[in-house]
Amino acid sequence: MDYIRTRHSVYLLTYHMIFVTKYRRPVITNEIGDFMKSTAARLCIGYGGELISAETDRDHIHLLVSLPPTCDVSLIVRSLKTQLSKEVHAVPAYNTAVEKYLRQGTPLWSPSYFVATTGSVSLETVKEYIEQQRTDEHKRKYERRSSYWAGKGKSRSKKE
């Protein structure tokens, strides 16, 4: 990606953002995910930026966004989450799909988010990672790994 030139600045600021659904519920279908990606692209243009890449999984969305230096990243994140939620709920079919997992009035997104600049990693590496999110190889594994779960439901013997 080339540097972006404006009247008073030359920049290349890219951010990797991840938003997770409330309670990590699997509310994002392929159709809702495609809708979110196109909506996020339109919103990024409205903020003076560009959506470079995006992908969804059942319970989260990854965005690779280029923004001008005048943008407050936390404000953009808050705006993206709010608008994506509003626009998904505005489509009756999508709203019905979401309400299968989240009660009416429950926010779509968890209040937390992940954002990182991509300066130390090539854009191609981040873009490739984001685009692999919906592949079978990358499906989230729900495994109980801690020692807590190993003894759950079993009586523990005292060490002698």
Phi, psi and omega in degrees: 000138182273161175296147179262128183249130174239184183299324185240003182206159173231126186209164170209090181245113180237146183229138173261120182240143175227128175244135182249141179290156179302132181059017183052036179288142184279066186269347186268103174280172177300319181293316178294320179299316177297320177297316179297320180295316180291324178293316179298322178298315179296318180294319180298321177298320178297332178272003180086012181247200181210138173273114182278317181205153178205148174204152180238157167235182185298331186233013177198166177229138175253135176230138171246111191237138172257128182230152176287159182294345180279351182275140172270114187300318181295326177292319178296317178300311180300317180294317179299313180298316181297311183292320178299316179297312180299316184287328175292316180292338181285340178267114186306318181295318179290319179300318179297318179296320180292319183288352172293330184251331181237130179298156178301134181094345177282133179300149178290320187255150169294151181292343181271168177202165175243135172214137178215145173284155183252024184297326184272353181237145179293147179300325180297322179296313180294317180298317179297318178299315181295317183289344178272002185296329184264005181281159180295327181295334186260005182304140182292131178262122177263085180246142176271110188253338188283163179292336177302314183286334181296325182260003184296127176085357179247148176283140182266136177271143180284143178287138181259000000 
